[in-house]
Amino acid sequence: MATFAKPENALKRAEELINVGQKQEALQALHDLITSRRYRAWQKTHEKIMFKYVELCVDMRRGRFAKDGLIQYRIVCQQVNINSLEEVIKHFMHLATERAELARNQAQALEEALDVEDLEADKRPEDLMLSYVSGEKGKDRSDRELVTPWFKFLWETYRTVLEILRNNSRLEALYAMTAHRAFQFCKQYKRTTEFRRLCEIIRNHLANLNKWRDQRDRPDLSVPESLQLYLDTRIEQLKVATELGLWQEAFRSIEDIYGLMCMVKKTPKPSLMVVYYGKLTEIFRMSSNHLYHAYAWLKLFSLQKSFNKNLSQKDLQLIASSVVLAALSVSPYDQLYGASHLELENEKERRLRVANLISFDVEPRAEKREEFSRSSILSELVSKGVMACVTQEVKDLYHLLEHEFLPLDLALKVQPLLNKISKFGGKLSSASSVPEVQLSQYVPALEKLATLMLLQQVSQVYQTIQIGNLSKMIPFFDFAGIEKISVDAVRHNFVAIKMDHINGAVFFGKQSIEAEGLRDHLSLFAESLSKARLMIYPPAKKVAKLGDALSNLAEIVEKEHKRLLARKSIIEKRKEEQERLLLEKERVEESKRREHQKMTEEAEQKRVAAELEQRRNQRILKEIEDRELEEAQAMLQEAEKHSKRKKKPVLDGEKMTKQVIMELALNEQLRGRQEKEKKLQKFAKTMDYLERAKREEAAPLIESAFQRRLAEEAALHERDQQQEIELSKQRHAGDLVEKRRLGRMLENKRIIQERVVSRREVEFNILKQERQERINQIIQTRKQDRDTRRKLIFFLRSEEEQQKRLQEEEEARKREEVEKRKREEAERKAKLDAIAEKQRQRELELEEKKRLEREVVLRKSTPVSSRPAETSPVGRPSEAGATAPAAAAAAAPTPGKFVPRFKREKTDVPGQAPPPETDRWGSGSRPDDRPSDRWGRDERKPPSFGGGSRTSWSSSRRS
């Protein structure tokens, strides 16, 4: 077992092992860290370690490792940070579900890849060999190799999580979510066996919760949130059970819901009760128990009518019709007639259980129990106003079957009504939780009921009737069906009938004058005569008195009706207000309870953290001291044990140290090991001599025993052979007798065999011909589809090529236009460059011309500036005349050089006219006296704003 100073080191080590492909070693390292007692104080690093741990468990499908690690992690973070455990479990389930879905998708892709589309194509050799060896299809093989292991792991994951989260009040929501996901897994993949096990697991968890009431963090079912989670889980279990067709498990789920609510003595919400009774109707319908089915429908009708405000009239009428038809479908006789006492007791207990489930009394009382029967439910339908909501056809059917005496026409009048009723049904739009209603499901039971009622009424009128006439009176069944129904009725003492097939007659039993049926018949006849007499001779005085006494009857009824409606509205408002106040009170109490619980949990967490820290420090110190003490004591005891023979390991009074004891112990162990090796060598040599001597003495004895055994076995073989010969002779004689006896039937056997073989040969030829025609039709269809597909592909390719050609032509045209535009642009640019070049040449010529003119002007001004000045501007001619030669020499410009104006003024000679004044740019009077503007430009030429002017300006600046 590897030890680490910090949990982070274990995580790093695991990642290093994973990178080099050693996942098993990485998983073992993390498992050792999680299960170690040294790291029981929770840290954030533990959560990261658990994430990596569950990822490795899922990747390697190690369910037991995952369960062990999660249990240890629950111990670590139960009192510190339970949310961390919730996140780890969610991550674990997500990974397992994702890998299972990935495996299923891979299997589906493999199945699609292996699917053969062409019936005429031959199989590949490897497929034939694989099919001969394995004997299973591709889908089964892919499921067994890819899907099944991951589905097993996912199922094990759900079981592990449910086992870890059971009976934990802090993780009730996660427990419920896991149960729901497990139910959906069973529903999606039709896992009926796993669903039964899952239901049993959840049932055991609830039983253990009630058994061990002193557990810490035990869920409290009296809390509304906890109760709702448990109830929602059972409701989901009931839904999935009915969808999977597990009706026995669905009935057990019904009992679980009832038992759960009996624990807390509360009634669920109406929305859940609607689902409860809806599924109960389906269960009783599948069990063909019409009586309980009718009572469940009646409860469902009452709930929908009372609490569903959005229920439409059409849906209400359909539900009410279902209730009435279900009640009418109940058998009119007692099914337990003639049963034994034990069967009656068992049936009584079963009826009591079912009555509790239907009435849903969380506190059942013996005095409140009522007996379920056909007559009681029919009377309840009338008293509760269900008959007022049904369709007219159902009303007519009820009146015919229950109140009319029509021995000859009953079945003929019932048949058109049943045909109309069978067309009604569908999904209810305003009651989504109610199952789909189809009235046609009651038609077989109603036909049987009509047949029974007709037989009962005919038996009261006739004593004998022809079988043909009876068959005509009952159009629902042939005479075989009528005979079967009659047998059941006679067995349950409903009617007394005797069939005479030789004479083709039906005899009804004789009834005395005191018989119940005849007495009822006579009383009904008397009542009918009394009504007829009253209609012929009405009592006029009583009618007048009644009219005088109740003249204002309509007004009284109207007022009473309004008063009852007002009272009903007031009662409903009071109920709503009371419910609102109750909900508000529960909400306030719940908020207070949560705040108190939160404060208690915070204080508990602080206290537990402090205690954990203190205990951890004390434990570390104590472990270090105990370990050193134990090691020293063990070494000392070991040294004393092996040192008795020779000498003591230490002298008296010598100070014992760990190092000294360890050296002495090692020396003693080495000496003892050498002695043991010597003893073993000596013992092996002795045993070798003994074994050799033993074998030498035993060799003749073994040989003699072998010879005796050969003689005994030869005698035994001879005796068995004689017995077998006698038995064979006896069997042969018996077989000859049996052959002579059966030989008389050989001709009949041959005739029957030929008849059967010929019939089967004809059937085989017909099936073979049909199969060949079907295969030819499939081949022809495939060929037509292939030709159509090829034509379509050819057409699409032609269209695509045409579109591509048009696109290429369009692109070529666009490229030509772009190239043409570029050429035009280049030509225009070349023309502009030529014009600009000509302009620049012209400017250069002008500048050159101006420069030459300036040089001519400067040459003309040079002799004038070299004369001595005659007068000085300050009136000192002598001084000016003395300095004139030097100034003239200094200011004399060279040919082609520009002389500024201030220098030219200084070099003026007296008596000489000053040179013509030039502006800044060197423009002055020109030799050709051409007019110029203030800037010295020729006014007869247009001004230039191109590159030439800029060039001339820069050249003048340089000069």
Secondary structure, 3 states (H helix, E strand, C coil): CCCCCCHHHHHHHHHHHHHCCCHHHHHHHHHHHHHCHHHCCCCHHHHHHHHHHHHHHHHHCCHHHHHHHHHHHHHHHCCCCHHHHHHHHHHHHHHHHHHHHHHHHHHHHHHHHHCCCCCCCCCCHHHHHHHHHHCCCHHHHHHHHHHHHHHHHHHHHHHHHHHHHCCCHHHHHHHHHHHHHHHHHHHHCCCHHHHHHHHHHHHHHHHHHHHCCCCCCCCCCCCHHHHHHHHHHHHHHHHHHHHHCCHHHHHHHHHHHHHHHHHHCCCCCHHHHHHHHHHHHHHHHHCCCHHHHHHHHHHHHHHHHHHCCCCCHHHHHHHHHHHHHHHHCCCCCCCCCCCCHHHHHHHHHHHHHHHHHHHCCCCCCCCCCCCCCHHHHHHHHHHCCCCCCCCHHHHHHHHHHHHCCCCCCHHHHHHHHHHHHCCCEECCCCCCCCCCEEHHHHHHHHHHHHHHHHHHHHHHHCCEEEHHHHHHHCCCCCHHHHHHHHHHHHHCCCCCEEEECCCCEEEECCCCCCCHHHHHHHHHHHHHHHHHHHHHCCCHHHHHHHHHHCCCHHHHHHHHHHHHHHHHHHHHHHHHHHHHHHHHHHHHHHHHHHHHHHHHHHHHHHHHHHHHHHHHHHHHHHHHHHHHHHHHHHHHHHHHHHCCCCCCCCCCCCCCCHHHHHHHHHHHHHHHHHHHHHHHHHHHHHHHHHHHHHHHHHHHHHHHHHHHHHHHHHHHHHHHHHHHHHHHHHHHHHHHHHHHHHHCCHHHHHHHHHHHHHHHHHHHHHHHHHHHHHHHHHHHHHHHHHHHHHHHHHHHHHHHHHHHHHHHHHHHHHHHHHHHHHHHHHHHHHHHHHHHHHHHHHHHHHHHHHHHHHHHHHHHHHHHHCCCCCCCCCCCHHHHHHHHHHHHHHHCCCCCCCCCHHHHHHCCCCCCCCCCCCCCCCCCCCCCCCCECCCCCECCCCCCCCHHHHHHHHHHHHC
